[in-house]
Amino acid sequence: MILLSIIVPIYNIENYITRCIESLLNQGFSPNEYEIILINDGSTDNSEQICLHYATLYNNIIFKSQINQGVSAARNSGLEMARGKYICFVDGDDYIISNGLSTIFYNYTQQENPDVTMYQMHITNNYLNYPLDNKIVCPKGEKTFEGNGHDYILKNGLKINVTAAIFKKSFLTENKLKFFDYTIAEDFLFFTSVLFLNPTVISTSYNIYRYIMHGNSIITARSSKQAQKCVYDYLCVMKNIQQQLSNISDETQPLYNIYTKAMNLHSFYIFKKILIANYSTSKYISIINKFKQAKLLPIIYTGKGLKCIISYSIINILTKIPILYKPTSFMYNKIISRYILKM
């Protein structure tokens, strides 16, 4: 019986995918207990050849290649193929420490059978020449939460990532949960949708996932066209979440307050994309009005540092005085991002 399906979307990551696959082959399961589903999303480098090589060596590695459709389509393909009782997602440029998944699975998922089992991740820069980090940050793996999805949100907020959890497949199937085709926050929308359905949840302090930041990620992409797509998709994600939230909460309830606080922080980070997007003044005004309609502006101060206060203040001023957008955008793209942020 296949206990766990690990779904890995892949796109032009030939320098990373070997490390990822090798880590997944060293998770403490017997080969007949789990499967690794590699979805090549139209890579134009050697990623497909590397995956094919591993698929010929290991019977529990399943490989599929499709035309480029984005990470959401790749994950959805993996969901359709998955045969495991439980499912988890790993990005092909990341990796999991040795025996990490089996530690989580046997200590929590299999014993207590929750709909969602959460664990911790460590974000690190790209150091391909460094040895793998196989140290469990919290070796005792204390249980940090046990309850339902709504209570989890109230206690921990919406700081969640789809690659830091094991999901019961039957829960996803029964609720027809899929990934939407967005370039940003698609995993945030998926996980939020899961928690809004009030599943049984266990979280642990085990830190087993290594999230790699590098220049090819959508987060670090800097073209104006890509930035505009990110802003548009972000607004779509927020609209979707608000529609779901209206079914279970109203603006006077704690759950809505948690959402507002989380979205306020996200709006702070997405504003960098707005500066990169190089909108016309009229288009910028239209975008800002949409943020206001979604109650994502003005930005509320959540940090205490001087840098944070200055950044929040600048954003709020720009939303009130649109004529300042073009010169600020020029300064950010030509001076701040090129010289100051790289110091």
LOGU-658436 format. One line per field, with one value per residue (C-alpha): residue in three letters; residue number from 0; x, y, z. Coordinates in Angstrom, 2 decimals. Example, Ala and Ser with C-alpha at 12.3 -4.5 7.8 and 13.67 -1.06 7.14 Angstrom:
code ALA  SER
pos 0  1
X 12.30  13.67
Y -4.50  -1.06
Z 7.80  7.14
# end
This chain:
code MET  ILE  LEU  LEU  SER  ILE  ILE  VAL  PRO  ILE  TYR  ASN  ILE  GLU  ASN  TYR  ILE  THR  ARG  CYS  ILE  GLU  SER  LEU  LEU  ASN  GLN  GLY  PHE  SER  PRO  ASN  GLU  TYR  GLU  ILE  ILE  LEU  ILE  ASN  ASP  GLY  SER  THR  ASP  ASN  SER  GLU  GLN  ILE  CYS  LEU  HIS  TYR  ALA  THR  LEU  TYR  ASN  ASN  ILE  ILE  PHE  LYS  SER  GLN  ILE  ASN  GLN  GLY  VAL  SER  ALA  ALA  ARG  ASN  SER  GLY  LEU  GLU  MET  ALA  ARG  GLY  LYS  TYR  ILE  CYS  PHE  VAL  ASP  GLY  ASP  ASP  TYR  ILE  ILE  SER  ASN  GLY  LEU  SER  THR  ILE  PHE  TYR  ASN  TYR  THR  GLN  GLN  GLU  ASN  PRO  ASP  VAL  THR  MET  TYR  GLN  MET  HIS  ILE  THR  ASN  ASN  TYR  LEU  ASN  TYR  PRO  LEU  ASP  ASN  LYS  ILE  VAL  CYS  PRO  LYS  GLY  GLU  LYS  THR  PHE  GLU  GLY  ASN  GLY  HIS  ASP  TYR  ILE  LEU  LYS  ASN  GLY  LEU  LYS  ILE  ASN  VAL  THR  ALA  ALA  ILE  PHE  LYS  LYS  SER  PHE  LEU  THR  GLU  ASN  LYS  LEU  LYS  PHE  PHE  ASP  TYR  THR  ILE  ALA  GLU  ASP  PHE  LEU  PHE  PHE  THR  SER  VAL  LEU  PHE  LEU  ASN  PRO  THR  VAL  ILE  SER  THR  SER  TYR  ASN  ILE  TYR  ARG  TYR  ILE  MET  HIS  GLY  ASN  SER  ILE  ILE  THR  ALA  ARG  SER  SER  LYS  GLN  ALA  GLN  LYS  CYS  VAL  TYR  ASP  TYR  LEU  CYS  VAL  MET  LYS  ASN  ILE  GLN  GLN  GLN  LEU  SER  ASN  ILE  SER  ASP  GLU  THR  GLN  PRO  LEU  TYR  ASN  ILE  TYR  THR  LYS  ALA  MET  ASN  LEU  HIS  SER  PHE  TYR  ILE  PHE  LYS  LYS  ILE  LEU  ILE  ALA  ASN  TYR  SER  THR  SER  LYS  TYR  ILE  SER  ILE  ILE  ASN  LYS  PHE  LYS  GLN  ALA  LYS  LEU  LEU  PRO  ILE  ILE  TYR  THR  GLY  LYS  GLY  LEU  LYS  CYS  ILE  ILE  SER  TYR  SER  ILE  ILE  ASN  ILE  LEU  THR  LYS  ILE  PRO  ILE  LEU  TYR  LYS  PRO  THR  SER  PHE  MET  TYR  ASN  LYS  ILE  ILE  SER  ARG  TYR  ILE  LEU  LYS  MET
pos 0  1  2  3  4  5  6  7  8  9  10  11  12  13  14  15  16  17  18  19  20  21  22  23  24  25  26  27  28  29  30  31  32  33  34  35  36  37  38  39  40  41  42  43  44  45  46  47  48  49  50  51  52  53  54  55  56  57  58  59  60  61  62  63  64  65  66  67  68  69  70  71  72  73  74  75  76  77  78  79  80  81  82  83  84  85  86  87  88  89  90  91  92  93  94  95  96  97  98  99  100  101  102  103  104  105  106  107  108  109  110  111  112  113  114  115  116  117  118  119  120  121  122  123  124  125  126  127  128  129  130  131  132  133  134  135  136  137  138  139  140  141  142  143  144  145  146  147  148  149  150  151  152  153  154  155  156  157  158  159  160  161  162  163  164  165  166  167  168  169  170  171  172  173  174  175  176  177  178  179  180  181  182  183  184  185  186  187  188  189  190  191  192  193  194  195  196  197  198  199  200  201  202  203  204  205  206  207  208  209  210  211  212  213  214  215  216  217  218  219  220  221  222  223  224  225  226  227  228  229  230  231  232  233  234  235  236  237  238  239  240  241  242  243  244  245  246  247  248  249  250  251  252  253  254  255  256  257  258  259  260  261  262  263  264  265  266  267  268  269  270  271  272  273  274  275  276  277  278  279  280  281  282  283  284  285  286  287  288  289  290  291  292  293  294  295  296  297  298  299  300  301  302  303  304  305  306  307  308  309  310  311  312  313  314  315  316  317  318  319  320  321  322  323  324  325  326  327  328  329  330  331  332  333  334  335  336  337  338  339  340  341  342
X 0.00  1.29  1.14  2.53  2.70  5.30  4.43  7.31  6.68  9.74  10.65  14.20  15.96  18.67  21.11  18.77  16.59  19.23  19.69  15.92  15.36  18.29  16.86  13.43  14.98  16.42  13.23  13.14  10.27  10.51  10.09  6.64  5.34  5.72  5.98  7.75  5.76  7.93  5.96  8.12  6.29  7.84  11.47  13.87  17.06  18.25  15.67  13.64  16.68  17.69  14.19  14.00  17.29  15.96  12.62  14.45  16.42  13.60  10.19  8.61  9.52  6.73  7.56  5.28  6.17  3.67  3.71  4.48  1.34  2.69  3.27  -0.45  -1.16  1.87  0.69  -2.84  -1.45  0.37  -2.82  -4.63  -1.86  -1.29  -2.10  -1.03  -3.34  -1.54  0.03  2.77  4.30  7.99  9.38  12.05  14.69  14.21  14.99  14.02  16.50  17.19  14.34  12.39  9.11  9.09  9.75  6.69  4.58  5.13  5.07  1.99  0.23  -0.12  -0.79  -3.37  -4.70  -5.33  -6.47  -3.37  0.00  2.21  5.94  8.53  10.78  14.04  14.58  18.14  20.06  21.32  24.57  24.87  28.46  27.63  26.87  23.24  21.84  20.54  20.19  16.72  16.48  14.00  15.05  12.39  9.63  7.16  3.51  2.72  -0.98  -3.84  -7.37  -9.35  -8.46  -10.30  -8.65  -5.27  -5.80  -6.83  -3.73  -1.12  -2.55  -2.26  1.51  1.39  3.12  1.78  5.18  5.24  2.43  1.13  -2.49  -4.96  -5.85  -9.48  -9.98  -8.64  -10.68  -13.96  -13.67  -12.51  -9.47  -7.19  -4.59  -5.66  -3.53  -1.86  1.79  1.86  0.20  -1.41  -0.13  -1.33  -4.82  -4.78  -3.74  -6.12  -8.96  -8.01  -8.07  -11.33  -12.95  -12.03  -9.99  -8.40  -4.87  -1.68  1.47  4.93  8.16  10.15  12.04  12.68  12.10  14.80  13.37  15.98  15.88  17.55  17.41  15.09  12.18  8.99  9.51  12.78  11.72  12.06  10.52  7.66  5.45  5.98  5.36  2.05  0.95  1.86  -0.17  -3.20  -3.02  -2.57  -5.78  -7.59  -6.29  -7.42  -10.87  -11.19  -10.16  -12.58  -15.44  -14.64  -14.23  -17.63  -19.23  -17.76  -17.11  -18.03  -16.01  -16.77  -15.39  -11.81  -11.23  -11.79  -9.40  -6.69  -7.25  -7.05  -3.78  -2.22  -3.36  -2.03  1.45  1.10  0.05  3.24  5.35  3.26  3.75  7.32  5.80  3.69  6.84  8.51  5.39  5.94  2.23  0.91  -0.46  -4.05  -3.45  -1.75  -4.78  -7.02  -4.86  -4.82  -8.61  -8.93  -6.70  -8.83  -12.04  -10.55  -9.73  -6.02  -5.12  -4.02  -1.13  -1.28  1.99  2.92  6.67  8.62  11.88  12.63  13.11  9.68  7.98  9.56  8.58  4.97  4.76  6.05  3.50  0.61  1.73  1.92  -1.60  -2.89  -0.82  -0.74  1.31  4.32  4.14  6.11  9.13  9.18  9.00  11.85  13.98  13.25  14.09  17.05  18.75  17.44  17.11  20.28  22.62  21.22  19.44  22.53  24.89
Y 0.00  3.46  5.64  8.89  10.56  13.31  15.68  17.65  20.30  20.92  23.74  24.52  23.54  21.23  22.51  21.68  18.69  16.02  17.29  17.32  13.78  12.37  13.87  12.35  8.92  9.16  9.69  6.50  4.77  1.44  1.86  0.24  2.67  5.90  7.35  10.38  12.02  14.23  16.59  18.26  21.43  22.01  22.46  23.52  22.55  19.09  18.70  16.14  13.97  13.96  12.94  10.19  8.81  8.48  7.09  4.22  3.44  3.51  1.89  4.30  7.36  8.32  10.78  12.85  15.56  18.19  21.47  24.49  25.47  26.73  25.29  25.03  22.83  20.68  20.15  19.39  16.75  15.22  15.19  13.30  10.70  10.28  6.85  7.53  7.83  11.09  13.75  16.34  18.88  19.62  22.23  20.80  23.34  22.63  19.53  17.73  16.58  12.85  10.84  14.05  12.95  9.53  11.18  13.39  10.64  7.86  10.10  12.11  11.46  7.69  7.58  10.38  10.52  14.30  15.90  18.11  17.57  20.68  20.96  23.73  24.96  26.87  29.48  29.69  31.26  29.22  27.47  24.57  23.87  23.57  20.14  19.29  20.60  17.41  18.70  18.70  22.10  20.82  17.16  16.42  17.57  18.85  19.09  22.80  22.58  20.10  21.10  22.36  24.68  27.74  27.50  27.08  30.37  32.15  30.93  31.06  33.35  32.70  32.31  29.06  27.35  24.36  22.64  22.47  19.97  16.47  16.36  13.49  12.76  11.89  15.34  17.06  14.83  15.13  18.92  19.10  21.15  22.16  24.83  27.95  29.14  32.17  33.23  34.31  33.19  30.14  27.96  30.50  30.35  26.54  26.24  28.97  27.17  23.99  25.67  27.51  24.07  23.43  20.21  18.40  19.78  18.82  20.94  20.10  21.96  19.50  21.62  19.37  21.41  23.53  26.30  27.69  31.34  31.99  34.39  32.27  32.29  34.19  36.15  37.63  38.16  41.83  42.46  44.99  42.54  39.82  42.29  43.40  39.76  39.22  42.23  41.15  37.57  38.77  40.77  37.72  35.57  38.07  38.34  34.55  34.36  37.13  35.30  32.14  34.03  35.72  32.27  31.54  34.91  38.59  41.74  41.73  38.22  37.29  35.16  38.18  40.25  37.61  37.70  41.50  41.53  38.88  40.60  43.91  42.39  40.77  44.12  45.65  43.13  43.21  46.97  46.29  44.61  47.69  49.83  47.45  47.21  50.66  51.47  54.65  57.05  56.27  52.51  52.95  54.83  52.00  49.38  51.36  51.71  47.93  47.48  49.93  48.18  44.93  46.72  46.07  49.76  51.80  49.77  49.50  49.69  46.23  46.67  48.70  49.40  52.76  51.13  49.51  52.73  54.68  52.02  51.89  55.68  55.94  53.39  55.16  58.53  57.06  55.69  59.14  61.18  59.16  61.77  60.67  57.10  57.56  59.36  56.94  53.95  55.39  55.93  52.42  50.65  52.73  53.51  51.71  48.17  48.39  49.86  50.27  46.88  45.05  46.58
Z 0.00  -0.94  2.14  0.76  -2.66  -3.02  -5.88  -7.42  -10.14  -12.32  -14.68  -15.81  -12.59  -13.91  -11.28  -8.40  -9.27  -8.59  -5.04  -4.55  -5.85  -3.87  -0.70  -1.39  -1.92  1.59  3.62  5.65  3.81  2.04  -1.76  -1.79  0.86  -1.08  -4.57  -5.99  -8.79  -11.00  -13.28  -15.92  -16.90  -20.33  -19.26  -22.00  -20.14  -19.04  -16.24  -18.22  -18.96  -15.31  -14.21  -16.84  -15.58  -12.03  -13.22  -14.96  -11.79  -9.23  -9.55  -7.08  -9.17  -11.58  -14.35  -16.56  -19.04  -20.22  -22.12  -19.99  -18.07  -14.75  -11.30  -10.48  -13.51  -12.67  -9.09  -10.29  -12.67  -9.74  -7.68  -10.43  -10.59  -6.85  -5.39  -1.80  1.17  1.96  -0.23  0.16  -2.20  -2.70  -5.09  -7.35  -6.35  -2.64  -0.59  2.62  5.24  5.57  7.15  7.71  6.14  7.78  11.15  10.69  9.14  11.67  14.75  13.84  10.51  10.75  14.49  14.73  11.16  10.87  7.62  7.70  9.40  9.41  9.93  9.75  6.96  6.83  4.10  2.85  -0.01  -2.93  -2.03  -4.45  -3.47  0.23  1.75  2.43  5.70  7.32  10.85  12.40  14.07  16.68  17.16  19.78  17.45  19.97  19.01  18.67  17.80  17.69  16.72  13.75  10.90  12.19  15.60  13.89  12.03  15.21  17.03  14.26  11.59  7.85  7.68  5.75  2.83  0.92  0.91  4.72  5.25  4.61  3.41  3.61  -0.01  0.74  2.30  -0.82  -3.14  -1.25  -1.22  -4.87  -3.95  -6.81  -7.47  -9.37  -12.28  -10.69  -10.84  -7.21  -3.95  -5.57  -2.73  -0.18  -1.73  -1.74  1.90  3.03  1.23  3.09  6.51  5.82  5.42  9.07  8.78  11.70  12.10  13.87  13.70  14.96  15.59  13.45  10.91  7.91  4.72  3.07  0.90  -1.50  -2.59  -5.93  -8.86  -11.00  -8.56  -9.32  -6.11  -7.36  -11.00  -11.90  -15.37  -15.51  -17.44  -14.86  -12.04  -13.60  -13.85  -10.20  -9.08  -11.14  -9.85  -6.28  -6.47  -7.89  -5.04  -2.43  -4.02  -3.98  -0.32  0.66  -1.03  0.90  4.15  3.78  4.02  7.46  9.07  9.03  9.67  13.40  14.03  15.03  11.92  9.70  11.82  11.39  7.63  7.52  9.44  7.19  3.99  5.22  5.44  2.02  0.52  1.89  -0.03  -3.22  -3.42  -4.50  -7.56  -8.17  -8.22  -10.66  -12.87  -14.42  -14.76  -16.32  -13.73  -14.73  -14.53  -11.17  -9.83  -11.06  -9.30  -6.04  -6.13  -6.45  -3.41  -1.46  -2.52  -1.25  2.02  1.54  1.91  3.72  5.08  8.86  10.78  12.09  12.50  15.03  13.22  11.59  8.18  8.42  9.51  6.65  4.08  5.28  5.29  1.71  0.50  2.18  0.79  -2.72  -2.43  -1.48  -3.97  -7.23  -9.08  -7.02  -8.36  -11.61  -10.09  -7.13  -9.48  -11.56  -8.47  -7.13  -10.41  -11.52  -8.23  -5.16  -6.59  -8.66  -6.09  -2.59  -2.24  -3.58  -1.05
# end
